């Protein structure tokens, strides 16, 4: 079955270990809907013959998950990525004719010949806006990049806090 992925993204992938093929699409896009025919047929083949395609199939609806799509640099839909099992590298399927055999060859190992990229720091993916986790991540990275300025700011905040408590 094709898993409807969303928040939290990488935790959803970890629910089924192994590589994933993910379509980043838009349910209202004609091109996404046309590719889904090919995607669903490959998924049916994978269910009948799991040894052919040792991966899980997932779909991200970009209008409902804009931060995930931005993290993966999705500008046009559909974008199809083969994500390796340790989430370090992704391979982009270059859509051609939408040929089922071409896509199945991609799944069987031809993905290695396609354009690939490093996924990067998965901890920097924040699906929701303005969370404490996101603020903490950026403050930590800001401090690690500029420790001198960070130490000065920590000292200033600490002294301000002590003065506020003292005069309260």
Secondary structure, DSSP 8 states (H G I E B T S, - for coil): -EEE--SSHHHHHHTS-SEEEEEEE-TT-HHHHHHHHHHHHHHHHHHH-TTT--EEEEEEEGGG-HHHHHHTT--SS-EEEEE-TTSSEEEEE--SS--HHHHHHHHHTGGGGS-EEE---GGG---SSS-HHHHHHHHHHHHHH-HHHHHHHHHHHHHHHHHHHHH-
